[in-house]
Amino acid sequence: MPRYYLGVDGGGTNCRIRLSNENLETLAEVKNGRANLQIDGGDPAYKAILDGTRDAFATAGIDYAETANTFACFGMAGGRMDSARASFAARSWPFAGVSVYDDIDIAHAGALGGGEGGVVIIGTGSAAMSIVGGKRYQAGGWGFHIGDQMSGAILGRELVRYAVEAEDGLVEASPLTRAVVAALGGSNQSVMTWAFATEMDLTILSRDGSEGCDDALIGRAPGEFGKLMPLFFDHLEQSDPVALKLLDIEMGYIDAYVRWFKSHGAEVMAIVGGLGQRLFPRLEERYGSFVALPKFEPLHGAIILAQQNFASN
């Protein structure tokens, strides 16, 4: 009887699904809709995975009924909460077995080939996780408002904040701060309009359907701040003083995670995420062999975990 593994890398923008055989060789890979567990109670994620599974089996030329011989592992954005993962795993699935993880778990499994050690995601968001001596540790990943210290979104927000202060004459301006203000409309007035997404004419509705909510604000999404990273790196390469100042802040955040990893015995910290990859030469210079590039991508990490979780089935 054939045996298959299905891995899911469920992101807030799109959901990637890979079908592999028992030797972890890829048979098909497809992409579907958004798959964050915190969006609409996980309904879009559920639909994206089911639809994507049908597409993957069709692409591989395998009868969909073989899902009964397939073991699945989902690494999901918005999966930091235990209750969200448990609720999603309890849905009706066609597979022989299902395990649901936070997306950092599949990043860890992929980066370290299923072995022990630490991983940091340094992208639009940021988070850290390690497995040492069979024990799992996790830090960060609490989102843009209260966490994600190492992320491109936070670095971008600090860059905008500094640029506004420079425009006000509170701190020294630089080519980078002037470029940021120019990119966002040319004045602090326009930057404020951009930050609050005023021109998008969005409205918050309360549960009773009335307009407005005193407890919430509308503003730019984290990814919009992250889009400033190419501008940041262009000026960093020219040794812009503000870019260097912000780089020191970024490295200080990473230092805190390095200390955290070492405090519980992690011997390696794999770097995942676009911003982390861009910073890797600097990280390697600072931390030496303690940092490493990932062995595999997160989607393959989901396949590895599916095999590890259901090896005895």
N, C-alpha and C positions, 0 to 999 in steps of 0.2 A: 504494500500500500504506500503510495507516495506521501511525502510529508513536506509541507510548505511553511514558510515564515513570512509574515507580512509586517512591515515596519511603517510607522506613521510619524512624520515630523510636522505636527500641527501648529501652524503659525497664525498670527492675527491677520495676515494678508493673504496667505495661501496655504494649502495643505498638500504636502508631498507624500506619496504612498509608493512603497517599493515591495514587490513580491519576489521572494527568493526561494531556491530549492534547499534541500537539507544540507547542502555543502556551502550555503550562504552565497551562492552565485545568483546574480540578478537575472530574473526572468522578464520583468516588466517594471516600468516606473512611470507614474502619472502625476499630474498636478490638478488640484481641484480648488474649491472655494475656501474662504477663511475658516479657521478652526481654533478659535480662542474659547476656552471653557467658560470664561466670564461674560461672553456675548450671548444674550438671549437665552440664558440658562443652558448653553451648550447645544442648542438645537441646530444651528448652522454647522457646528463641528460634526455632529452626528450624521447629518445629511452629506457633508463633504466626504466623510470616511466611507459611508456606505456606497455612495455614487462612485467614488474613486476606486473602491475595491472591485466593483463591477467592471470598471474601465480597465483595471490592471489585469484581471483574469481574462478579459476579452483580448487585450493586447498580447498577452502571453499565449493565447490560444488554448486556455485551460477551462474546462467546464466549471461554471460558478459553484456547482454542487461540491467541488473540492474544497470550498471554504470549511467544510466539516473536518477536513484533515489539515487545517491551517491554524497555526498559533500566531497570535498577533500581539504587538507591543506598540502602544501609542505614547509618544512624548509630546505633551500638549502645552502650548502657551496658555497662561492663566491657570496652570495646574499646581500652583504653589500651595493651595488649600487642600488639605486631606479630604474634606467633605466633597469638594468638586470632583476630585479624581474617583472617589468611591461611588458617587452618584453616576458618573459617566460609565464606569466599568459595569454597573448594574443594569445598564440598558440592554435591550435585546440585540444580540450580535450573532452572526452566523458561524462564528469561528469555534474551533475546538477549545480554545483558551484565549483569554484576553488579560493583559496587564496594562495599567494606565500610570504613566509617570509625569512628573514635571518635565518640561523640555530640557532642563539642565542635566537630567539623568541620562538622556540619550546622547547629549553632547559629551558627557563624561565617558560613557561607554565607547563612543566612537573615538574620542581623542586618545584614550588610553588602551584601545583594543580590548576592552572588557576587563582590564587589570585595575590595580589599586593606584592611588595617587590623587592629585587634585586637578581641577579644571576651573578656569574662570571664563565667563562669557563677557567680552568687552565689545559690545556693539551699540545699537541704538539704546538698549538697556544693558544692565550688568548684573551678574550674580556669581556665586562661587559654591563649589561643592567638592567634597573629597570622600574617599573610602580608604580607611586605614585600619588594618587588622580586622577587617570585616565590619567595621562600624562606619556608619554614614554621618557626615557632617555637612551642614548647609548654612550659608550666610548670604545676606543681600537678596536681590530679586524682589524687593517689596514695592517696586513701581516708581514712577517718575516723581510723584509728590513727596515721598518719604524715604526713598532709597535710590538705587541705581547710581551710586556715587561715581563709579568708574566709567559711566556710559558716555556715548557721543551726545545723547540728549542733554545730560547735565553739563557736559563741557560746552555744548552749544549755547545752553541757557546762560552759563557764566560768561561766555564770550559776548552775548548780546547785552547782558547787564553791564559788563565792563565798558562796552562800546558806548552805551547810553551815558554812563558816568563820565567818560572821556568827553563826550559831546557837551556835557554840562560844565566841563572844566574842573571836575572834582579830582580826576586822575589824569595822568599824561596820555595823550592820544598817540596813535601809531598808524602806519599804513593799514594794518589789519583792522583797527577800530573804525577807521574812516571807510574802509571797504565794506564792513558789516552794515554800517548805517546806510551807505549808498545802496547796498543790495536790498535793504528792507524799506526803501522809499525815500531816503535822503535826509530825513530829520527825525528827531526824537518823537515828534508827533506821529509820524508815519510808522515808526517802530512800535509805538504803543498801540496804534490801530491794528498793526499786524499781529502783535502778541495776543491781543484779545479777540482776534478774528472778527473784528467789527464789520468789515466789508462783506463777510459771508452771511450776515443777517440771520444768524441762528437764534433760536429761542428754546429755553428750557421750559418743559411742562411738568407741573407737579403731578402726583399720583391721581389727584381728583380732576385732572385735565386743565386746570387753571394755568395761566401763563406766569412764569417767574418762579424762582426758588431762592430764598435768602441764604440757603446753606450751600449753594453751588455756584460755580463760575464757568463761563465758556472761555476757552483759550486754546492756543495752538497745541497740537498733539506733540508728544516727544519726538516723533520722527521728523517733524518740521524743524526742530532745533538741530537734530542730527544732520540735516542736509547742509549745515554750515561747515561741516568737517572738511570738505575739500578746500574751502577758502582758508580755513585754519592751517591746514598742512602746506598750502601754497606759500603762506607767509612764514610758517615755521622753518621751511627750507631756506628762507632768506634771513633767518635769525631775527625776525621781528621781535622786539622786546616784550610786547604783550603776549604773543604766542609762546615765548619762552617762559613767561611768568605763569601762564595757564598750564603749560606742560608740567611745571614743577608741582602745581596743585594736583594734576592728574596722577603724576607719579607718586605723590604722597598718599593718595587714595589706594593705589595699587600696593604701596608699601604695607599698608594696614592689613591687606588681605594676605600678603606674603607672610607677615608675622603670624597671622591667624592659622595659616596652613602649617607653618613650622611648629606652632605651639602644640599641635596634636600629632606631629610626626610624619606629615606628608613629605615625600622625598622629591616630588616633581609637581610642577604647576603647568598644565597644558593651556595654551592660549587659543581661545575660540572667539570668532566675531570679527567683523570688518575693521573696527577701530583697533582691536588688539593685534590683528595681523599687521596693520600699518605701523604700530608701535613696536613690533617684535624686535627689530634690531636694537632699539634702545633698551628694551627689557632684557635682552640677552646680555648686553653690555653691563647692565646694572646688577642682574641676578645670576649670571653665568649659566651653568648647566641645570640650575633649579627650574628654569623655564624650558618649555618644549613646544614645538608645533604639533598639531593633532595628527594622529596616525590615519584616522578616517573621519568622514563627516558625520554629523549627528544622525542622519537617516540610516546609515549603516550601523550606528550605535543601537538604534531601535531593533534592528535585525539581530544583533549580537545578544541583546537582552531577551528577545523572544526565544532564542535558542537556549540561553542560560536558564530562563525561568521555567521552561517546559521540557527540559532535557529528559526528565524521568517519566514523562507522559507517554 
